[in-house]
Structures are given as structure tokens and as C-alpha cells.
Amino acid sequence: MQKQSRDEQLSALQRYFSLIPVIAVISISIAFTAWTLFNYFFPDLLFHPMP
């Protein structure tokens, strides 16, 4: 009975670790999109100096 519980825990851990790359790509994409939109509406003064 304890062996089955350990196998279930190992399976859940493997499923969790397999999601980490997916979560990383999604979060980086969201962060880059937010950064791009912010810089589009409020440009950085270093690259777009005011006259």
C-alpha cells in the first residue's frame, strides 16, 4: 500500500516538473509583451530623447 502511494507521489512530481518549461515560456512571453506595450506608450527617454 505504501509503494502505491509513493508511486502516485512520484507521478505527481513528474507531472509538476514537466509543466515548469511551459509555465516559464508563458510567463516570459507575458512579461515581454507587457514590457513592449509599456515602452510603446511610454518610450524610454534614453532612446527617444525629448526635443
N, CA, C, O and CB atoms as a CASP TS submission, in Angstrom:
PFRMAT TS
TARGET T0000
AUTHOR 0000-0000-0000
METHOD Language model
MODEL 1
PARENT N/A
ATOM      1  N   MET     1       0.829  -1.200   0.000  1.00  0.00           N
ATOM      2  CA  MET     1       0.000   0.000   0.000  1.00  0.00           C
ATOM      3  C   MET     1       0.868   1.256   0.000  1.00  0.00           C
ATOM      4  O   MET     1       0.556   2.239  -0.673  1.00  0.00           O
ATOM      5  CB  MET     1      -0.940   0.003   1.214  1.00  0.00           C
ATOM      6  N   GLN     2       1.956   1.211   0.760  1.00  0.00           N
ATOM      7  CA  GLN     2       2.833   2.367   0.799  1.00  0.00           C
ATOM      8  C   GLN     2       3.550   2.545  -0.544  1.00  0.00           C
ATOM      9  O   GLN     2       3.825   3.674  -0.950  1.00  0.00           O
ATOM     10  CB  GLN     2       3.853   2.225   1.939  1.00  0.00           C
ATOM     11  N   LYS     3       3.851   1.453  -1.228  1.00  0.00           N
ATOM     12  CA  LYS     3       4.503   1.527  -2.540  1.00  0.00           C
ATOM     13  C   LYS     3       3.621   2.260  -3.548  1.00  0.00           C
ATOM     14  O   LYS     3       4.120   3.058  -4.342  1.00  0.00           O
ATOM     15  CB  LYS     3       4.835   0.117  -3.056  1.00  0.00           C
ATOM     16  N   GLN     4       2.320   1.997  -3.522  1.00  0.00           N
ATOM     17  CA  GLN     4       1.401   2.660  -4.447  1.00  0.00           C
ATOM     18  C   GLN     4       1.351   4.165  -4.166  1.00  0.00           C
ATOM     19  O   GLN     4       1.319   4.973  -5.093  1.00  0.00           O
ATOM     20  CB  GLN     4      -0.015   2.045  -4.339  1.00  0.00           C
ATOM     21  N   SER     5       1.344   4.528  -2.901  1.00  0.00           N
ATOM     22  CA  SER     5       1.305   5.942  -2.543  1.00  0.00           C
ATOM     23  C   SER     5       2.576   6.649  -3.015  1.00  0.00           C
ATOM     24  O   SER     5       2.525   7.773  -3.513  1.00  0.00           O
ATOM     25  CB  SER     5       1.131   6.109  -1.022  1.00  0.00           C
ATOM     26  N   ARG     6       3.707   5.981  -2.852  1.00  0.00           N
ATOM     27  CA  ARG     6       4.978   6.566  -3.288  1.00  0.00           C
ATOM     28  C   ARG     6       4.997   6.730  -4.808  1.00  0.00           C
ATOM     29  O   ARG     6       5.485   7.738  -5.317  1.00  0.00           O
ATOM     30  CB  ARG     6       6.165   5.689  -2.829  1.00  0.00           C
ATOM     31  N   ASP     7       4.471   5.746  -5.528  1.00  0.00           N
ATOM     32  CA  ASP     7       4.409   5.842  -6.989  1.00  0.00           C
ATOM     33  C   ASP     7       3.502   6.987  -7.421  1.00  0.00           C
ATOM     34  O   ASP     7       3.809   7.685  -8.388  1.00  0.00           O
ATOM     35  CB  ASP     7       3.912   4.520  -7.595  1.00  0.00           C
ATOM     36  N   GLU     8       2.405   7.189  -6.728  1.00  0.00           N
ATOM     37  CA  GLU     8       1.495   8.288  -7.054  1.00  0.00           C
ATOM     38  C   GLU     8       2.167   9.637  -6.807  1.00  0.00           C
ATOM     39  O   GLU     8       2.006  10.576  -7.586  1.00  0.00           O
ATOM     40  CB  GLU     8       0.201   8.180  -6.227  1.00  0.00           C
ATOM     41  N   GLN     9       2.921   9.717  -5.714  1.00  0.00           N
ATOM     42  CA  GLN     9       3.629  10.959  -5.422  1.00  0.00           C
ATOM     43  C   GLN     9       4.694  11.244  -6.476  1.00  0.00           C
ATOM     44  O   GLN     9       4.868  12.388  -6.895  1.00  0.00           O
ATOM     45  CB  GLN     9       4.266  10.894  -4.033  1.00  0.00           C
ATOM     46  N   LEU    10       5.415  10.189  -6.908  1.00  0.00           N
ATOM     47  CA  LEU    10       6.441  10.357  -7.929  1.00  0.00           C
ATOM     48  C   LEU    10       5.815  10.788  -9.253  1.00  0.00           C
ATOM     49  O   LEU    10       6.365  11.630  -9.962  1.00  0.00           O
ATOM     50  CB  LEU    10       7.237   9.056  -8.113  1.00  0.00           C
ATOM     51  N   SER    11       4.671  10.209  -9.579  1.00  0.00           N
ATOM     52  CA  SER    11       3.986  10.582 -10.817  1.00  0.00           C
ATOM     53  C   SER    11       3.522  12.037 -10.765  1.00  0.00           C
ATOM     54  O   SER    11       3.646  12.763 -11.751  1.00  0.00           O
ATOM     55  CB  SER    11       2.786   9.651 -11.070  1.00  0.00           C
ATOM     56  N   ALA    12       2.997  12.458  -9.637  1.00  0.00           N
ATOM     57  CA  ALA    12       2.551  13.847  -9.496  1.00  0.00           C
ATOM     58  C   ALA    12       3.739  14.799  -9.588  1.00  0.00           C
ATOM     59  O   ALA    12       3.628  15.874 -10.180  1.00  0.00           O
ATOM     60  CB  ALA    12       1.810  14.047  -8.156  1.00  0.00           C
ATOM     61  N   LEU    13       4.871  14.412  -9.009  1.00  0.00           N
ATOM     62  CA  LEU    13       6.065  15.251  -9.071  1.00  0.00           C
ATOM     63  C   LEU    13       6.573  15.366 -10.504  1.00  0.00           C
ATOM     64  O   LEU    13       6.979  16.447 -10.931  1.00  0.00           O
ATOM     65  CB  LEU    13       7.165  14.688  -8.163  1.00  0.00           C
ATOM     66  N   GLN    14       6.556  14.264 -11.249  1.00  0.00           N
ATOM     67  CA  GLN    14       6.990  14.311 -12.646  1.00  0.00           C
ATOM     68  C   GLN    14       6.052  15.173 -13.485  1.00  0.00           C
ATOM     69  O   GLN    14       6.508  15.905 -14.364  1.00  0.00           O
ATOM     70  CB  GLN    14       7.065  12.896 -13.229  1.00  0.00           C
ATOM     71  N   ARG    15       4.776  15.097 -13.230  1.00  0.00           N
ATOM     72  CA  ARG    15       3.831  15.948 -13.967  1.00  0.00           C
ATOM     73  C   ARG    15       4.068  17.411 -13.647  1.00  0.00           C
ATOM     74  O   ARG    15       3.982  18.263 -14.531  1.00  0.00           O
ATOM     75  CB  ARG    15       2.379  15.565 -13.636  1.00  0.00           C
ATOM     76  N   TYR    16       4.369  17.715 -12.371  1.00  0.00           N
ATOM     77  CA  TYR    16       4.636  19.103 -11.981  1.00  0.00           C
ATOM     78  C   TYR    16       5.883  19.623 -12.673  1.00  0.00           C
ATOM     79  O   TYR    16       5.876  20.735 -13.202  1.00  0.00           O
ATOM     80  CB  TYR    16       4.790  19.219 -10.457  1.00  0.00           C
ATOM     81  N   PHE    17       6.960  18.835 -12.677  1.00  0.00           N
ATOM     82  CA  PHE    17       8.203  19.280 -13.306  1.00  0.00           C
ATOM     83  C   PHE    17       8.069  19.389 -14.812  1.00  0.00           C
ATOM     84  O   PHE    17       8.768  20.191 -15.431  1.00  0.00           O
ATOM     85  CB  PHE    17       9.332  18.334 -12.963  1.00  0.00           C
ATOM     86  N   SER    18       7.195  18.609 -15.413  1.00  0.00           N
ATOM     87  CA  SER    18       7.022  18.713 -16.855  1.00  0.00           C
ATOM     88  C   SER    18       6.283  20.000 -17.225  1.00  0.00           C
ATOM     89  O   SER    18       6.350  20.432 -18.376  1.00  0.00           O
ATOM     90  CB  SER    18       6.264  17.491 -17.389  1.00  0.00           C
ATOM     91  N   LEU    19       5.592  20.613 -16.289  1.00  0.00           N
ATOM     92  CA  LEU    19       4.891  21.870 -16.553  1.00  0.00           C
ATOM     93  C   LEU    19       5.791  23.094 -16.407  1.00  0.00           C
ATOM     94  O   LEU    19       5.443  24.171 -16.890  1.00  0.00           O
ATOM     95  CB  LEU    19       3.711  22.001 -15.622  1.00  0.00           C
ATOM     96  N   ILE    20       6.931  22.949 -15.754  1.00  0.00           N
ATOM     97  CA  ILE    20       7.793  24.105 -15.488  1.00  0.00           C
ATOM     98  C   ILE    20       8.249  24.800 -16.776  1.00  0.00           C
ATOM     99  O   ILE    20       8.186  26.028 -16.829  1.00  0.00           O
ATOM    100  CB  ILE    20       9.012  23.669 -14.682  1.00  0.00           C
ATOM    101  N   PRO    21       8.704  24.090 -17.822  1.00  0.00           N
ATOM    102  CA  PRO    21       9.077  24.813 -19.047  1.00  0.00           C
ATOM    103  C   PRO    21       7.895  25.541 -19.686  1.00  0.00           C
ATOM    104  O   PRO    21       8.055  26.637 -20.221  1.00  0.00           O
ATOM    105  CB  PRO    21       9.679  23.848 -20.053  1.00  0.00           C
ATOM    106  N   VAL    22       6.728  24.941 -19.632  1.00  0.00           N
ATOM    107  CA  VAL    22       5.538  25.579 -20.204  1.00  0.00           C
ATOM    108  C   VAL    22       5.217  26.856 -19.436  1.00  0.00           C
ATOM    109  O   VAL    22       4.960  27.896 -20.042  1.00  0.00           O
ATOM    110  CB  VAL    22       4.326  24.611 -20.177  1.00  0.00           C
ATOM    111  N   ILE    23       5.229  26.783 -18.126  1.00  0.00           N
ATOM    112  CA  ILE    23       4.952  27.954 -17.295  1.00  0.00           C
ATOM    113  C   ILE    23       6.014  29.025 -17.521  1.00  0.00           C
ATOM    114  O   ILE    23       5.691  30.212 -17.560  1.00  0.00           O
ATOM    115  CB  ILE    23       4.893  27.562 -15.803  1.00  0.00           C
ATOM    116  N   ALA    24       7.275  28.623 -17.670  1.00  0.00           N
ATOM    117  CA  ALA    24       8.354  29.592 -17.893  1.00  0.00           C
ATOM    118  C   ALA    24       8.168  30.328 -19.213  1.00  0.00           C
ATOM    119  O   ALA    24       8.310  31.550 -19.264  1.00  0.00           O
ATOM    120  CB  ALA    24       9.716  28.890 -17.874  1.00  0.00           C
ATOM    121  N   VAL    25       7.854  29.602 -20.280  1.00  0.00           N
ATOM    122  CA  VAL    25       7.672  30.244 -21.588  1.00  0.00           C
ATOM    123  C   VAL    25       6.480  31.196 -21.562  1.00  0.00           C
ATOM    124  O   VAL    25       6.557  32.303 -22.096  1.00  0.00           O
ATOM    125  CB  VAL    25       7.477  29.181 -22.690  1.00  0.00           C
ATOM    126  N   ILE    26       5.390  30.775 -20.950  1.00  0.00           N
ATOM    127  CA  ILE    26       4.202  31.635 -20.882  1.00  0.00           C
ATOM    128  C   ILE    26       4.485  32.890 -20.067  1.00  0.00           C
ATOM    129  O   ILE    26       4.114  33.990 -20.476  1.00  0.00           O
ATOM    130  CB  ILE    26       3.016  30.870 -20.272  1.00  0.00           C
ATOM    131  N   SER    27       5.139  32.736 -18.920  1.00  0.00           N
ATOM    132  CA  SER    27       5.396  33.909 -18.077  1.00  0.00           C
ATOM    133  C   SER    27       6.388  34.864 -18.730  1.00  0.00           C
ATOM    134  O   SER    27       6.233  36.080 -18.613  1.00  0.00           O
ATOM    135  CB  SER    27       5.921  33.475 -16.711  1.00  0.00           C
ATOM    136  N   ILE    28       7.402  34.340 -19.415  1.00  0.00           N
ATOM    137  CA  ILE    28       8.351  35.218 -20.106  1.00  0.00           C
ATOM    138  C   ILE    28       7.661  35.935 -21.259  1.00  0.00           C
ATOM    139  O   ILE    28       7.927  37.110 -21.511  1.00  0.00           O
ATOM    140  CB  ILE    28       9.563  34.414 -20.623  1.00  0.00           C
ATOM    141  N   SER    29       6.780  35.235 -21.957  1.00  0.00           N
ATOM    142  CA  SER    29       6.045  35.871 -23.053  1.00  0.00           C
ATOM    143  C   SER    29       5.147  36.991 -22.548  1.00  0.00           C
ATOM    144  O   SER    29       5.074  38.056 -23.161  1.00  0.00           O
ATOM    145  CB  SER    29       5.211  34.837 -23.803  1.00  0.00           C
ATOM    146  N   ILE    30       4.472  36.757 -21.446  1.00  0.00           N
ATOM    147  CA  ILE    30       3.607  37.788 -20.865  1.00  0.00           C
ATOM    148  C   ILE    30       4.438  38.984 -20.412  1.00  0.00           C
ATOM    149  O   ILE    30       4.059  40.131 -20.649  1.00  0.00           O
ATOM    150  CB  ILE    30       2.800  37.217 -19.679  1.00  0.00           C
ATOM    151  N   ALA    31       5.573  38.718 -19.759  1.00  0.00           N
ATOM    152  CA  ALA    31       6.424  39.810 -19.281  1.00  0.00           C
ATOM    153  C   ALA    31       6.982  40.622 -20.454  1.00  0.00           C
ATOM    154  O   ALA    31       7.010  41.851 -20.393  1.00  0.00           O
ATOM    155  CB  ALA    31       7.578  39.255 -18.424  1.00  0.00           C
ATOM    156  N   PHE    32       7.423  39.951 -21.514  1.00  0.00           N
ATOM    157  CA  PHE    32       7.973  40.665 -22.676  1.00  0.00           C
ATOM    158  C   PHE    32       6.893  41.479 -23.377  1.00  0.00           C
ATOM    159  O   PHE    32       7.148  42.594 -23.832  1.00  0.00           O
ATOM    160  CB  PHE    32       8.610  39.674 -23.668  1.00  0.00           C
ATOM    161  N   THR    33       5.696  40.929 -23.463  1.00  0.00           N
ATOM    162  CA  THR    33       4.591  41.660 -24.088  1.00  0.00           C
ATOM    163  C   THR    33       4.239  42.904 -23.266  1.00  0.00           C
ATOM    164  O   THR    33       4.030  43.981 -23.823  1.00  0.00           O
ATOM    165  CB  THR    33       3.351  40.745 -24.236  1.00  0.00           C
ATOM    166  N   ALA    34       4.173  42.751 -21.955  1.00  0.00           N
ATOM    167  CA  ALA    34       3.868  43.900 -21.097  1.00  0.00           C
ATOM    168  C   ALA    34       4.956  44.960 -21.216  1.00  0.00           C
ATOM    169  O   ALA    34       4.658  46.153 -21.272  1.00  0.00           O
ATOM    170  CB  ALA    34       3.717  43.456 -19.628  1.00  0.00           C
ATOM    171  N   TRP    35       6.221  44.529 -21.255  1.00  0.00           N
ATOM    172  CA  TRP    35       7.330  45.476 -21.378  1.00  0.00           C
ATOM    173  C   TRP    35       7.268  46.203 -22.718  1.00  0.00           C
ATOM    174  O   TRP    35       7.493  47.412 -22.786  1.00  0.00           O
ATOM    175  CB  TRP    35       8.680  44.750 -21.226  1.00  0.00           C
ATOM    176  N   THR    36       6.963  45.462 -23.784  1.00  0.00           N
ATOM    177  CA  THR    36       6.872  46.074 -25.111  1.00  0.00           C
ATOM    178  C   THR    36       5.740  47.084 -25.180  1.00  0.00           C
ATOM    179  O   THR    36       5.922  48.181 -25.707  1.00  0.00           O
ATOM    180  CB  THR    36       6.675  45.003 -26.178  1.00  0.00           C
ATOM    181  N   LEU    37       4.583  46.731 -24.658  1.00  0.00           N
ATOM    182  CA  LEU    37       3.451  47.655 -24.679  1.00  0.00           C
ATOM    183  C   LEU    37       3.727  48.904 -23.839  1.00  0.00           C
ATOM    184  O   LEU    37       3.378  50.016 -24.234  1.00  0.00           O
ATOM    185  CB  LEU    37       2.191  46.954 -24.174  1.00  0.00           C
ATOM    186  N   PHE    38       4.353  48.710 -22.682  1.00  0.00           N
ATOM    187  CA  PHE    38       4.688  49.850 -21.824  1.00  0.00           C
ATOM    188  C   PHE    38       5.652  50.789 -22.537  1.00  0.00           C
ATOM    189  O   PHE    38       5.490  52.008 -22.490  1.00  0.00           O
ATOM    190  CB  PHE    38       5.299  49.368 -20.494  1.00  0.00           C
ATOM    191  N   ASN    39       6.661  50.216 -23.200  1.00  0.00           N
ATOM    192  CA  ASN    39       7.622  51.064 -23.914  1.00  0.00           C
ATOM    193  C   ASN    39       7.023  51.686 -25.161  1.00  0.00           C
ATOM    194  O   ASN    39       7.517  52.716 -25.620  1.00  0.00           O
ATOM    195  CB  ASN    39       8.850  50.262 -24.290  1.00  0.00           C
ATOM    196  N   TYR    40       5.998  51.109 -25.717  1.00  0.00           N
ATOM    197  CA  TYR    40       5.333  51.715 -26.876  1.00  0.00           C
ATOM    198  C   TYR    40       4.573  52.973 -26.456  1.00  0.00           C
ATOM    199  O   TYR    40       4.623  53.994 -27.141  1.00  0.00           O
ATOM    200  CB  TYR    40       4.367  50.703 -27.542  1.00  0.00           C
ATOM    201  N   PHE    41       3.868  52.890 -25.321  1.00  0.00           N
ATOM    202  CA  PHE    41       3.080  54.039 -24.864  1.00  0.00           C
ATOM    203  C   PHE    41       3.904  55.035 -24.064  1.00  0.00           C
ATOM    204  O   PHE    41       3.595  56.227 -24.079  1.00  0.00           O
ATOM    205  CB  PHE    41       1.916  53.566 -24.028  1.00  0.00           C
ATOM    206  N   PHE    42       4.948  54.587 -23.362  1.00  0.00           N
ATOM    207  CA  PHE    42       5.828  55.458 -22.579  1.00  0.00           C
ATOM    208  C   PHE    42       7.265  55.164 -22.980  1.00  0.00           C
ATOM    209  O   PHE    42       7.962  54.429 -22.280  1.00  0.00           O
ATOM    210  CB  PHE    42       5.620  55.250 -21.038  1.00  0.00           C
ATOM    211  N   PRO    43       7.719  55.727 -24.098  1.00  0.00           N
ATOM    212  CA  PRO    43       9.064  55.385 -24.588  1.00  0.00           C
ATOM    213  C   PRO    43      10.163  55.791 -23.610  1.00  0.00           C
ATOM    214  O   PRO    43      10.053  56.765 -22.865  1.00  0.00           O
ATOM    215  CB  PRO    43       9.312  56.052 -25.932  1.00  0.00           C
ATOM    216  N   ASP    44      11.198  55.013 -23.652  1.00  0.00           N
ATOM    217  CA  ASP    44      12.355  55.271 -22.791  1.00  0.00           C
ATOM    218  C   ASP    44      13.055  56.543 -23.263  1.00  0.00           C
ATOM    219  O   ASP    44      13.321  56.693 -24.455  1.00  0.00           O
ATOM    220  CB  ASP    44      13.342  54.060 -22.799  1.00  0.00           C
ATOM    221  N   LEU    45      13.348  57.431 -22.373  1.00  0.00           N
ATOM    222  CA  LEU    45      13.954  58.701 -22.743  1.00  0.00           C
ATOM    223  C   LEU    45      15.396  58.535 -23.225  1.00  0.00           C
ATOM    224  O   LEU    45      15.910  59.417 -23.912  1.00  0.00           O
ATOM    225  CB  LEU    45      13.911  59.654 -21.567  1.00  0.00           C
ATOM    226  N   LEU    46      16.051  57.447 -22.889  1.00  0.00           N
ATOM    227  CA  LEU    46      17.407  57.216 -23.341  1.00  0.00           C
ATOM    228  C   LEU    46      17.452  57.011 -24.858  1.00  0.00           C
ATOM    229  O   LEU    46      18.372  57.480 -25.527  1.00  0.00           O
ATOM    230  CB  LEU    46      18.004  56.010 -22.620  1.00  0.00           C
ATOM    231  N   PHE    47      16.457  56.310 -25.388  1.00  0.00           N
ATOM    232  CA  PHE    47      16.430  56.026 -26.822  1.00  0.00           C
ATOM    233  C   PHE    47      15.557  57.016 -27.596  1.00  0.00           C
ATOM    234  O   PHE    47      15.697  57.132 -28.814  1.00  0.00           O
ATOM    235  CB  PHE    47      15.931  54.611 -27.058  1.00  0.00           C
ATOM    236  N   HIS    48      14.679  57.714 -26.925  1.00  0.00           N
ATOM    237  CA  HIS    48      13.796  58.687 -27.565  1.00  0.00           C
ATOM    238  C   HIS    48      13.852  60.000 -26.795  1.00  0.00           C
ATOM    239  O   HIS    48      12.906  60.350 -26.088  1.00  0.00           O
ATOM    240  CB  HIS    48      12.336  58.153 -27.638  1.00  0.00           C
ATOM    241  N   PRO    49      14.942  60.714 -26.928  1.00  0.00           N
ATOM    242  CA  PRO    49      15.064  61.954 -26.116  1.00  0.00           C
ATOM    243  C   PRO    49      14.043  62.997 -26.524  1.00  0.00           C
ATOM    244  O   PRO    49      13.663  63.108 -27.690  1.00  0.00           O
ATOM    245  CB  PRO    49      16.475  62.549 -26.246  1.00  0.00           C
ATOM    246  N   MET    50      13.621  63.740 -25.553  1.00  0.00           N
ATOM    247  CA  MET    50      12.652  64.805 -25.819  1.00  0.00           C
ATOM    248  C   MET    50      13.389  65.964 -26.493  1.00  0.00           C
ATOM    249  O   MET    50      14.543  66.229 -26.157  1.00  0.00           O
ATOM    250  CB  MET    50      11.942  65.278 -24.494  1.00  0.00           C
ATOM    251  N   PRO    51      12.750  66.657 -27.434  1.00  0.00           N
ATOM    252  CA  PRO    51      13.416  67.779 -28.129  1.00  0.00           C
ATOM    253  C   PRO    51      13.632  68.972 -27.218  1.00  0.00           C
ATOM    254  O   PRO    51      14.176  69.988 -27.650  1.00  0.00           O
ATOM    255  CB  PRO    51      12.598  68.214 -29.339  1.00  0.00           C
TER
END
